[in-house]
Each structure stands twice: as structure tokens, then as C-alpha cells.
Amino acid sequence: MTWATERLDQIKAGVVDAPPVVRTLHLGLIDDWGPGWVRKRWEPKPEVLNGDGSLFGGYIAALADQILSFVTMTVIADDATYRTVNLQVQFVKIGRAHPLIIEGRVVAASRQLITVEADFRREDGELIARAGAQQIVLSGAPVFPSPSSQREDAATT
């Protein structure tokens, strides 16, 4: 187990709070993961839709960066972290106010670069968008507060 897979297990179990940016943007977290893949079901809130009810493309890009980060966590070494250095999103259909199944996968990994992809599909399987990214591998693992300290901090604020 690495810092990243331990964190993914905590997220899946619901024992850690989403960071403020995730709460603010209504990104949600993940539902499931395994080596080289992650998955989540995401339902858009009305406040993230355009006036015509479609999904804002930049919002899909934020979701893509997040899911591609999570999938990177499934393979990152325990003594390393990463940053997105390239993000591309291809829009296939207009997304609307319907739930999406977002699945990410690792395409290739080396000591210095991890290439990842994600599909955004409606629940009926219709592809809405596809994203790809490259993550540069950096030395040093991040430090996260423990789940118990997060709950204690929330109780005192």
C-alpha cells in the first residue's frame, strides 16, 4: 500500500472530507478504484449548467483533471507525487443535466511520466467526452491530515 492507494481507500470508504475546492466546484469524489483505473458516478447540480441546460466545457475539464489525478494515484510510487503537465478534452456530444459515469485508466507509466485517459458517458452508455493527460512524476510524497483529525477539526469550527 502507498500513500496514494491508502488515500483512495479512505475516499472510497467515505472517511475523509472532500477538499474545499472539490466541495466548492461540486466535483464529488470516486466510487471505486483498482490498479490502473477509477470510476465515479457524477450528477450535475443546476448551478454548474449553462443557461440552455448544457454542461460548461471548462467544468468538464475540471472533472477530467480530477479523475485523471485519481487514476494516477493508483500507480504512483510511495515516495513520489505528480502534477498535470498536459490536459486535453475532446467533446463528443453536448452534455446536459443527466448523470455521468466517469472512468479513468492508466495508459502508460514510466519513472518520469504517467499517461492517463478518461471517458465521460451518460448512464445509457453514450459517450459525451474523452480526456487525456500526462502527469509528471516528482519526488516526495504529500502529507495529508488523518481522517480522524479532519473530523476533529470540523467539530471545533
Helices and strands as residue ranges (DSSP letters): H 3-13, H 20-25, E 32-34, E 37-42, G 46-48, H 57-73, E 80-91, E 100-109, E 113-122, E 127-139, H 147-156
